[in-house]
Amino acid sequence: MRKAVQLRVTLYVRGEDEPANDFARRAARAVRRVIAAGRSAAPDLEVRVRRVIEYDALEDDDENDDAREEPGA
């Protein structure tokens, strides 16, 4: 039986960059590359990235407040 599920994943990406650079764009490209590289971990599943957008915590304050934690927190 073929099944599908849509998952919502929140990633926290941090790194060094020049002030004038678009860090959100750079991070989105990196996330796409990481997911593409990780597909080999589950070759029997089809994984597609539909969109990668910058997350604004202020827009989502009321939803899942305790679920948002920075790595190492």
C-alpha distances in whole Angstrom, upper triangle without the diagonal:
4,6,10,13,17,19,23,25,29,31,34,36,40,42,45,46,49,50,50,46,43,41,38,38,38,36,33,33,33,30,28,30,29,25,25,27,24,21,22,21,18,17,13,13,14,17,19,23,23,27,29,32,35,35,38,38,40,38,36,38,37,33,32,36,35,32,34,36,37,36,39,40
4,7,11,14,17,20,22,26,28,32,33,37,39,42,43,46,47,46,43,40,38,35,34,35,33,30,30,30,27,25,26,26,22,22,24,22,18,20,19,16,15,12,11,11,14,16,19,20,23,26,29,32,31,35,35,38,35,33,36,35,31,30,34,34,30,32,34,35,34,37,38
4,7,11,13,17,19,23,25,29,30,34,37,40,41,44,44,44,41,37,36,32,32,33,30,27,28,28,25,23,25,24,20,21,23,21,18,20,19,15,15,12,10,11,13,14,17,18,21,23,26,29,28,31,32,34,32,29,32,31,27,27,30,30,27,28,30,32,31,34,35
4,7,10,13,16,19,22,25,27,31,33,37,37,40,40,40,37,34,32,29,28,29,27,24,25,25,22,20,22,21,18,18,21,19,16,18,18,15,15,13,10,9,10,11,14,14,17,19,22,25,25,28,28,31,28,26,29,28,24,24,27,27,24,25,27,29,28,31,32
4,6,10,12,16,19,22,24,28,31,34,35,38,38,38,35,32,30,26,26,27,25,22,23,24,20,19,21,20,17,18,21,18,16,19,18,15,17,15,11,11,10,11,13,13,15,17,20,22,21,24,25,27,25,22,25,24,21,20,23,24,20,22,24,25,25,29,29
4,7,10,13,16,20,22,25,28,32,32,35,35,35,32,28,27,23,23,24,22,19,21,21,17,17,20,19,15,17,20,18,16,19,19,16,18,17,13,12,10,10,11,10,12,14,16,19,18,21,21,24,21,19,22,22,18,18,21,22,18,19,22,23,23,27,27
4,6,10,13,16,19,22,25,29,30,32,32,33,30,26,24,21,22,23,20,17,19,19,15,15,18,17,14,16,19,16,15,19,17,16,18,17,14,13,11,11,11,11,12,13,15,17,16,18,18,21,19,17,20,19,16,15,18,18,15,16,18,19,20,23,23
4,7,10,13,16,20,23,26,27,30,29,30,27,24,22,18,19,20,17,15,18,18,14,15,18,16,14,17,19,17,17,21,19,18,21,21,17,16,13,13,11,11,11,11,12,13,12,15,15,18,16,13,16,16,13,12,15,16,12,13,15,17,17,21,21
4,6,10,13,16,19,23,24,27,27,28,25,22,19,16,17,18,15,13,16,15,11,13,16,14,12,15,17,15,16,19,17,17,20,20,17,16,13,13,11,12,11,10,11,12,11,14,14,17,16,14,16,17,14,12,15,15,11,11,13,14,14,18,18
4,7,10,13,17,20,21,24,24,25,22,19,17,14,16,16,13,12,15,14,11,13,16,14,13,17,18,16,18,21,20,20,23,24,20,20,16,16,13,14,12,10,10,10,8,11,11,14,14,12,14,16,13,11,13,13,10,8,10,10,11,15,15
4,6,10,13,17,18,21,21,23,20,17,14,12,14,14,10,10,13,11,9,12,14,12,12,15,16,15,17,20,19,20,22,24,21,20,17,16,13,15,13,10,11,10,9,12,12,16,16,14,16,18,16,14,15,15,12,10,10,9,9,13,14
4,7,10,14,15,19,19,21,18,16,12,11,14,13,9,11,14,12,10,14,15,13,14,18,18,17,20,22,21,23,25,27,24,24,20,19,17,18,16,12,12,10,9,11,11,15,16,15,16,19,17,15,15,15,12,9,9,7,8,11,12
4,7,10,12,15,16,18,15,13,10,9,11,10,7,9,11,9,8,12,13,12,13,17,17,17,19,22,21,23,25,28,25,24,20,20,17,18,16,12,12,10,11,13,14,17,18,18,19,22,20,19,19,19,16,13,12,10,10,13,14
4,7,10,13,14,16,14,13,9,10,13,11,8,11,13,11,12,15,16,14,17,19,19,19,22,25,24,26,28,31,28,28,24,23,20,22,19,16,15,13,13,15,15,18,20,20,21,24,23,21,20,20,18,15,13,10,10,13,14
4,7,10,12,14,12,12,9,11,13,10,9,12,13,11,13,16,16,15,18,20,20,20,24,25,25,28,30,32,30,29,26,25,22,24,21,17,17,15,16,17,18,21,23,23,24,27,26,25,24,24,22,19,17,14,13,15,17
4,7,9,12,10,12,9,12,14,11,11,15,15,13,16,19,18,18,21,23,22,23,27,28,28,31,33,36,34,32,29,28,25,26,24,20,19,17,18,19,21,23,25,26,26,30,29,28,27,27,26,22,20,17,17,18,20
4,6,8,7,9,7,11,12,9,10,14,14,13,16,19,18,19,22,23,23,25,28,30,30,32,34,37,34,33,29,28,25,26,23,19,18,16,18,19,21,23,25,26,27,30,30,29,28,29,27,24,23,19,19,21,23
4,6,5,9,8,12,13,11,13,16,17,16,19,21,21,22,25,26,26,28,31,33,33,36,37,40,38,36,32,30,27,28,25,22,20,18,20,21,23,24,26,28,29,32,32,32,31,32,30,27,25,22,23,25,26
4,6,8,9,12,13,13,14,17,18,18,20,23,23,24,26,28,28,30,33,35,35,37,39,41,39,37,33,31,28,28,25,22,20,17,19,19,21,22,24,26,27,30,30,31,29,31,29,26,25,22,23,25,26
4,7,9,12,12,12,15,17,17,18,21,22,23,24,27,28,29,30,33,35,36,38,39,41,39,37,33,31,27,28,24,21,19,17,20,20,22,23,24,27,28,32,32,32,31,33,31,28,27,25,26,28,29
4,6,9,9,8,11,13,14,15,17,19,19,21,23,24,25,27,29,31,32,34,35,38,35,33,30,27,24,24,21,18,16,15,18,18,21,22,23,25,27,31,30,30,30,31,29,26,26,23,24,26,27
4,6,6,6,9,10,11,13,15,16,17,19,21,22,23,25,27,30,30,32,33,35,32,30,27,24,21,21,17,14,13,11,14,15,18,20,20,22,24,28,27,27,27,29,27,23,24,21,22,25,26
4,5,5,6,8,10,10,12,14,15,16,18,20,21,22,25,27,28,29,31,33,30,29,25,23,19,20,17,13,12,10,13,14,16,19,19,21,23,26,25,25,24,26,24,21,20,18,19,21,22
4,5,5,6,9,10,10,12,14,15,17,18,20,21,23,26,26,28,29,31,28,26,22,20,16,17,13,10,8,6,9,11,14,16,16,18,20,23,22,22,22,24,22,18,19,17,18,21,22
4,5,5,6,9,10,11,13,14,16,17,19,20,22,25,26,27,28,30,27,25,21,19,15,15,12,9,9,8,12,14,17,19,19,21,23,26,25,25,25,27,24,21,22,20,21,24,25
4,6,5,6,9,10,11,12,15,16,17,19,21,23,24,26,27,29,27,25,21,19,16,17,14,11,11,11,14,16,19,21,22,23,25,28,27,26,26,27,25,22,22,19,20,23,24
4,5,5,6,9,10,10,12,14,15,16,19,21,22,23,25,27,25,23,19,17,14,16,13,9,10,9,11,14,16,19,20,20,22,25,23,23,23,24,21,18,18,16,16,19,21
4,5,5,6,9,10,11,12,14,15,17,20,21,22,23,25,22,20,16,14,11,12,9,6,7,8,11,14,16,19,19,19,22,25,23,22,23,24,21,19,19,18,18,21,23
4,5,5,6,9,10,11,12,14,16,19,20,21,22,24,22,20,16,14,11,13,11,8,10,11,14,18,20,23,23,23,26,28,26,26,27,27,24,22,22,20,20,23,25
4,5,5,6,9,10,11,12,14,17,18,20,21,23,21,20,16,15,12,15,13,10,12,13,15,18,20,24,23,23,26,28,26,25,26,26,23,21,20,18,17,21,23
4,5,5,6,9,10,10,13,15,16,17,19,21,19,17,13,12,10,12,11,8,10,11,13,17,18,22,21,21,23,26,23,22,23,23,20,18,18,16,16,19,21
4,6,5,6,9,10,11,14,15,16,17,19,17,15,11,10,7,10,9,8,11,13,15,19,21,24,23,23,26,28,25,24,26,26,23,21,22,20,19,23,25
4,5,5,6,9,10,12,14,16,16,19,17,16,13,12,10,13,13,12,15,16,18,22,24,27,27,26,29,31,28,27,28,28,25,23,23,21,20,23,26
4,5,5,6,9,11,12,14,15,18,16,15,12,12,11,14,14,12,15,16,18,21,23,26,26,25,27,29,27,25,26,26,22,21,21,19,17,20,23
4,5,5,6,10,10,11,13,15,13,12,8,9,8,12,12,11,15,16,18,21,23,26,25,24,27,28,25,24,26,25,22,21,21,20,18,21,24
4,5,5,8,10,11,11,14,12,11,8,9,9,12,13,13,17,19,21,24,26,29,28,27,30,32,29,27,29,29,25,24,25,23,22,25,27
4,6,7,9,11,11,15,14,13,11,12,12,16,17,16,19,21,23,26,28,31,30,29,32,34,31,29,30,30,26,25,25,23,21,24,27
4,5,6,8,9,13,11,12,10,12,12,16,17,16,20,21,22,26,27,30,30,28,30,32,29,27,28,27,24,23,23,22,19,22,25
4,5,6,6,9,8,8,7,9,11,15,17,17,20,22,23,27,28,32,31,29,32,33,29,28,30,29,25,25,25,24,22,25,28
4,5,5,9,9,10,10,13,15,18,20,20,24,26,27,31,31,35,34,32,35,36,33,31,33,32,28,28,28,27,24,27,29
4,6,9,9,11,11,14,16,19,21,21,24,26,26,30,30,34,33,31,33,34,31,29,30,29,25,26,25,25,22,24,27
4,5,6,8,9,13,15,18,20,21,24,26,27,30,31,34,33,31,33,34,30,28,31,29,26,26,26,26,24,26,29
4,5,7,9,13,15,19,21,22,26,28,29,33,33,37,35,34,36,37,33,31,34,33,29,29,30,29,27,30,32
4,7,10,13,16,19,22,23,27,29,30,34,34,37,36,34,36,37,33,31,34,33,29,30,31,31,29,32,34
4,6,10,13,15,18,20,23,26,26,30,31,34,32,30,33,33,29,28,31,30,26,27,28,28,27,30,31
4,7,10,12,16,17,21,24,25,28,29,33,31,29,32,32,29,28,31,30,27,27,28,28,27,30,32
4,7,10,12,14,17,20,21,25,26,29,27,26,29,29,26,25,27,27,24,24,25,25,24,27,29
4,6,9,11,15,18,19,23,24,27,25,24,28,28,25,25,27,28,24,24,25,25,24,28,29
4,6,7,11,14,16,19,21,24,22,21,25,26,23,23,25,26,22,21,23,22,22,26,27
4,7,10,14,15,19,21,23,21,20,24,25,22,22,25,26,23,22,24,24,24,28,29
4,6,10,12,15,18,20,18,18,21,23,20,21,23,24,21,20,22,22,22,26,27
4,7,9,13,15,18,16,16,20,22,19,20,21,22,19,18,19,19,19,23,24
4,6,9,12,15,13,14,17,19,18,18,19,21,19,17,18,18,19,23,23
4,7,10,12,11,12,15,18,17,17,18,20,18,15,16,16,17,21,21
4,6,9,8,9,11,14,13,14,14,16,14,11,13,13,16,19,19
4,5,6,7,9,12,12,13,13,16,15,12,14,14,17,20,19
4,5,5,6,10,10,10,9,12,12,9,11,12,15,18,16
4,5,5,9,10,12,11,14,14,12,14,15,19,21,19
4,6,8,9,12,12,15,15,13,16,17,21,23,21
4,6,5,8,8,12,11,10,13,15,19,21,19
4,6,8,6,10,11,10,13,15,19,21,18
4,7,6,10,11,11,15,17,21,23,20
4,6,9,9,9,13,16,19,21,19
4,6,5,7,10,14,16,18,16
4,6,6,9,12,15,17,14
4,6,7,11,13,15,12
4,6,10,12,14,12
4,7,10,12,10
4,6,8,6
4,6,5
4,6
4
